[in-house]
Amino acid sequence: MRNRRKQAVLSFLFGRGRPATAAEIAWGVRLPYASGGLYRLLLNYQHWGLVLRSQAADGRFVYRIGPRGVGRLAWLRRRRAA
């Protein structure tokens, strides 16, 4: 379950090509809970270098996939295909 959610978030950010807010990510991956619950998950992903967080001009936090996230996404896709 965790890897499925991780793959969904990383795939969304990879395909998006630009940073996204937590609400946009929640909508894009069709989370079954409010986007507020996504912040802790994104913080963990940031800790491991899977996503990079920055602040947009309007003050909101936005997230993009990091280099380690691209590698992890490739690994998750290979593992899923096997």
C-alpha positions as CSV (number, residue, x, y, z in Angstrom):
1,M,0.0,0.0,0.0
2,R,2.7,2.5,0.9
3,N,4.7,1.8,-2.2
4,R,1.6,2.2,-4.3
5,R,0.9,5.6,-2.8
6,K,4.5,6.6,-3.1
7,Q,4.6,5.5,-6.8
8,A,1.4,7.5,-7.4
9,V,2.8,10.7,-5.8
10,L,6.1,10.4,-7.6
11,S,4.5,9.6,-10.9
12,F,2.2,12.6,-10.6
13,L,5.1,14.9,-9.8
14,F,7.3,13.4,-12.6
15,G,4.6,13.7,-15.2
16,R,3.6,17.2,-14.1
17,G,6.9,18.8,-15.0
18,R,6.5,21.7,-12.6
19,P,6.0,22.0,-8.8
20,A,2.6,21.2,-7.3
21,T,0.9,22.1,-4.0
22,A,-0.3,19.4,-1.6
23,A,-3.9,20.0,-2.7
24,E,-2.9,19.5,-6.4
25,I,-1.1,16.3,-5.6
26,A,-4.0,15.0,-3.5
27,W,-6.4,15.7,-6.4
28,G,-4.0,14.3,-9.0
29,V,-3.5,11.0,-7.2
30,R,-7.2,10.8,-6.0
31,L,-6.4,10.4,-2.3
32,P,-9.2,9.0,-0.3
33,Y,-8.6,11.6,2.5
34,A,-8.2,15.3,2.8
35,S,-5.0,16.9,1.4
36,G,-4.1,18.0,4.9
37,G,-3.1,14.4,5.6
38,L,-0.6,14.5,2.8
39,Y,1.8,17.0,4.5
40,R,3.3,14.5,6.9
41,L,3.8,12.1,4.0
42,L,5.5,14.7,1.8
43,L,7.7,15.7,4.8
44,N,8.9,12.1,5.0
45,Y,9.5,12.0,1.3
46,Q,11.4,15.3,1.6
47,H,13.5,13.8,4.4
48,W,14.6,11.0,2.2
49,G,15.3,13.3,-0.8
50,L,12.4,11.9,-2.9
51,V,10.7,15.2,-3.2
52,L,12.0,18.8,-2.9
53,R,10.0,21.5,-1.2
54,S,10.2,25.2,-2.0
55,Q,8.0,28.2,-1.4
56,A,6.0,29.7,-4.2
57,A,5.7,33.5,-4.7
58,D,2.3,33.4,-3.0
59,G,3.8,31.8,0.1
60,R,2.4,28.2,-0.4
61,F,4.7,25.2,-0.3
62,V,5.2,23.4,-3.6
63,Y,6.8,20.1,-4.2
64,R,8.7,18.6,-7.1
65,I,10.3,15.3,-7.6
66,G,14.0,15.1,-6.6
67,P,16.8,13.1,-8.2
68,R,16.4,10.3,-5.6
69,G,12.7,10.3,-6.3
70,V,13.3,9.7,-10.0
71,G,15.5,6.7,-9.1
72,R,12.9,5.4,-6.7
73,L,10.1,5.8,-9.2
74,A,12.1,3.8,-11.8
75,W,12.7,1.1,-9.2
76,L,9.1,0.9,-8.2
77,R,8.0,0.7,-11.8
78,R,10.5,-2.1,-12.5
79,R,9.4,-4.0,-9.4
80,R,5.7,-3.6,-10.3
81,A,6.3,-4.9,-13.8
82,A,8.1,-8.1,-12.6
